[in-house]
Amino acid sequence: METTRVPADQAGILLASKALKAGLTVGVPTETVYGLAADALNAEAVRGIFLAKGRPADNPLIVHVLDRAQAEGLAVITPLAQTLMDAFWPGPLTLVVPKKDAVPDVVTAGLDTVALRSPSHPAVRELLARSGLAIAAPSANRSGAPSPTTADHVMADLQGLIPLVLDGGPCEVGLESTVADATGLVPVVLRPGAVTPAMLAAAAGECLVANSAMRPLEKGEAAPSPGLRHRHYAPKARITLVKGPGDKVAARIRALYGAEAKACVMVMEDRLDAYQGLRTFSLGKDMYQAAHRLFTLMRQADEEGLSRILAEALPEEGLGLALMNRLARAADFDILSL
């Protein structure tokens, strides 16, 4: 199959709309990461997502909708979900709510809930409006690999496997959406993202974080959200996170670095001086820059043929919680605490 890459302009969006209506899969830009889109109510089209990505069937998908009106045809909108929609939609927040029969089981991995999001990226919003479809769209990469934040990343992973990629430029956020369970009275964060627990609490009065957000799922445990089961977000290089006081962390990372033929150190910009003489990747000056750069740096490590990424742990608060979630899962929870 030949993969065509087109700008996310009116002509490109028209092509993408026709492809989705024909039951095909399309790489699309969102404000979080690029998604691999298919008609969410066409079970056969959705199976094409799993085939192209090599994605396990027990991993549920997020369904993208234009607005609440479209969401109401797919799910029961709880009072909590309505509150959070009013506060954060369109934007990088996915809400888990009870599903209606219209949603195929292949989308939800057999769960009785569905994950819904209204994206803010203008190109995908125009695609939703023009097509009239609800769009199932996990990240547009091979399953387990670092998420794609540019059309180049999508082409690198899926060229020859999907017919079309809409190029909408680099993604603004760079991390997948926050996923929150909105079936009860209090939002429960299942996957952290740019909409932080504090932001959710400000809107809803309270917010909890599921303990599964920062640990591997146990054998037989159902995945209530995308991004929880299986190794995720991972480059080919092995990642090790080191947590503790700065001087001890730097000493341990230097020791581990010396044992590797091809290694790098990935840290915030203000920590670079601790690793002079070593190959370093800067995550940037703040957590927002780090979110924007994380997956690109992982891909760069692979392009350079590195075998090991050694990273300092980040504070698990605010956006740092989302970054640590991605790093921990990419590392397969290889975390050294000093």
N, C-alpha and C positions, 0 to 999 in steps of 0.2 A: 504494500500500500504506500502511495506517495502522500506525504504530509504537506499541505499547503499552509503557509504562514502569511496572514494578511493583517493590515492595520485595523485597529478597533474603531473604524469610522463607519459611516452609515452603510457603505457598500459591504464592508466586512461583516457588520452585524446582521445584514440581510442574508448573507451567505450562511452565517452561523445559525440563524433562525431556521432557514430551510433545512440545514443538516440535522438539527435537533428534531424537527417535525418528521423527518424521514427516518428517525430512530438511530441516528449516528451519535458519536461522541465528539466533543469539541473542547479544546483547551481555551479557557477564558480567564481574563484578569479579574481580580477582586482587590479590595483594599488590604486584605490580609495576605493571602498567597494566591497563586494561579490555581484554578480549579479545573477538574476534568468533568465536563457537564454532559448530562443526558436527560431526556424527558423522564421526570421522576415517577410518572404514572404508567410508563411503558416498561414492564418488567424485563422484556428482552433487551431493550436499550440499556437499562441499568446493568444488566449482566455484562454488557460490553465494557462498562467501566472496570469491573472486576477483572475481566480478561486482559484489557490493555495494561492495567496497573500490576497484574499479578497479585491482587489483593485478596486476602482470605475472606470467605463468605460470612464469617462470624463477626465481622467488623462493620458496624452500622454506618450509614452515610448521612450527611447533612443535606436537607432539602432547602434550596434557596427560593424565596418568594418575593414578590414585589412589595407586598404590604399585608396588613392584618386581614383585609377582605379575602385575599387569596389564601392566607393561612387557615382561615375558618373552614374552607372546604376540605382541608386535610387533617385537621386536629381539633380537639376541644381546647379552646383558649380559656385557661383558668384566670381567675381574678389577678393572681400574682403575675402570670404571663402578660396580661394586659398592662399592668403597671410597668413592667420592664420593657415592653414594646414601646410604650409611650415615652420612656426615658432614653432608650438606646437604639431604637430602630429608626431609619436604616443605620447599620453600623456593625462592628465586629463582635456581636453577641448572638450566640445560638441558644435557643430555649428548647428544652426537652419537655414535651407535653403529651397527653394521651392522644394516640392516633385514631383516625377514622378509617373505615374499611377501604377507602379509595387508595390508600397508600399500600403498595405491594410489600409483602414480607421481605423480599430481597433487599429493599431499601433499609429496613429496620433490623435486619439480622434476626427476624422472628420476634422482636420485642413488641410489647403493646404500646410503646411510646415512639414518637418521632422527633428528630432534632430539626428545628426550623430556624432559618436566619433570613433577614432582609439585608442584603449587602448595600453599601453606599457607593461603590465604584460606578461612575456614570455609564460605562460601557456595558457592564453586566445588567444594570438596571434597564437600559434601553433594550437589551436582548430579552429580558423578562417581559417587558411591556410589548415588544414587537411580536414575540412568539406566542404570548399568552400561556406559556407553560410554567409549571413549577419544575425546577431544575435540581436534580441530585448532583452534587459536585464535591467529591473529596479533592485533596490536593493532586495536581496534575504531574505526578512523578511515579516512578516505579515504586511499588510498595516497600516501605522501610527506609527509602533513601531520603536525604535532606529535601525539605519542601522547596518548590520552585517559586522564586520571587521575581523572575523575569521570563520573557518568552524564550530566551536562549536556553534557560534551564529546562523548560518544557520540551523544546526540540531535542536537547541532548538526551533526555530520558525516553521520549515517546515517539520520536521520528520513525515513521514506517508502521506505527501501531494505531494511529488515529488519523482521520482525514484532514483536520483543520485546527489551526491555532490562531486565536485572535491576539494580536500584539498590542497591549495597552500600556506598555512601559513598565518600569519597576513598580512593585507593590509598595504602598505607603507604609503599612504597618510592619510587614515582614514575618509575623507569626500568625498561626491559625487563630480563629476566633475563640473567645471564651465560650465554654459550654456550661450552662447552668440548668439544673433540674428545677422546673417551675411547676411541678405537679402538686406541690404542697402549699404551705403557708409562708415558708421561708425559702429563698433561693439557696441551692446547694451547688457550689462550683465543682464540676466534674473534671473540667480541663481549664486551667488558667489561661488568660490571654490579656489583651489590651484593656478590656473592661475588667477592672480589678475587684476583688471582694469588697474593698472599701467603697468603691463607686456603687456597687450593687446594694450595699447596706444603706448608703445614703438615699437611694431610691425606694427601697423596700422596708427600711427600718432595722433590718438584720440580715446577715448572710453567713452561711457556713461553707467550709471547704471540705469536700469528701476526702477521707484519708487515702483513698485509692489514687488521688491526684499525684502523690509523691511516692508511690510504691508500685511494684509489679503486681498484676492481678494474680490471685491464687489459682491453682488448678481447678477448673470447673466453674470459676466465678464468671458471671456474665459481664460483658463490657457494656455499661450503660451509655457510653459516649465514644465517638471516634477518638483514636489516639491513645487508648488505654491498653489494648491488647497487642501483643507482639512487639518486637523491637521497632522503634520509630525514629524518624528524623536522622538516621545514622549514615555517616560517610563510611567509606571502606576502612579508613584509619580507625584504630581502636582509640576510644576516648576514655580518659581517666580524670575524674574530678577530685580535687584535694581541698578539704575543708579544715579550717583552723586559724590560729594566729598567723598574721602575714609573714613573719620571719621564718616560722616553722614550715609554712606552706611553700615558700620560695625554696628553702633548703631541700625539701622532699622532691619538689618538681625538678630541681637541678639534678638531683641524684637519679631520678627516673629518666630524665632526658639523656644523661650520659650513657645509659644502658641501651639506647635506641640508635639505630643507624640513621633513621630518617624521622625526626620528631619536630614538633613545634609546640610553642606555649601560647595559649589563647587567654588573654586577660584584658581587663579594662585599661584604658590609656594611662591612667595615673599609677598603674602597677608595672609599666614596661621597664622602668629603671632597675627593678629587682632582677631582671633577666637579661641584662646586657651580655652580648656575645652569643646569645641563643637565637634561633629562628623564632620570631614572635608574630602573632596576629593580634592586632588591636581591635577590641570590640567597640571602642569609641569612648566618648567622654561621659555618657550617661546611659541609662537603661533603654531609652528610646532609640539611640544609635545602635546599641547592642542588639535590640530586637530586629532592627533593619538589616544588620550585617551578619547575624549568626549563621544562617543557612548558606549564604554566599561564601563565607569563610570556610565552612565545612566542605563545600564543593571545591574551593580553591585548594584545600589540603589534598583532595583526591587528584586534582589536576597536576599537582606537584609530586604525586606519588609518595606522599608521606604515610608512614605506618602507624604513627602515634600522635594523638593530640592530648596535651596535658593542660588542664584548665583549672583556674582557681574557682572555687564555689562562689556564688553570688548571694547576696542577702535575699531570703525568701519572703519578701514583702513587696507590695505594689507590683510593678511589672517584673521585678526580679523573680517573683514566684513562677511566672510563666516561663521565663528564661531557664530557670532551674528545672522546671518540668521537662522542657525540651532537651536540655543537656543531660539530665539523669536518664531519660529514656534512650537517647542516642548512645549513652555510655553503657546501656544495659545495666544500670545501677552499679557500675564500678566506681564507688565513691570511697575515698580514704579520709577518715576523720582523725585529726591529730589532737 
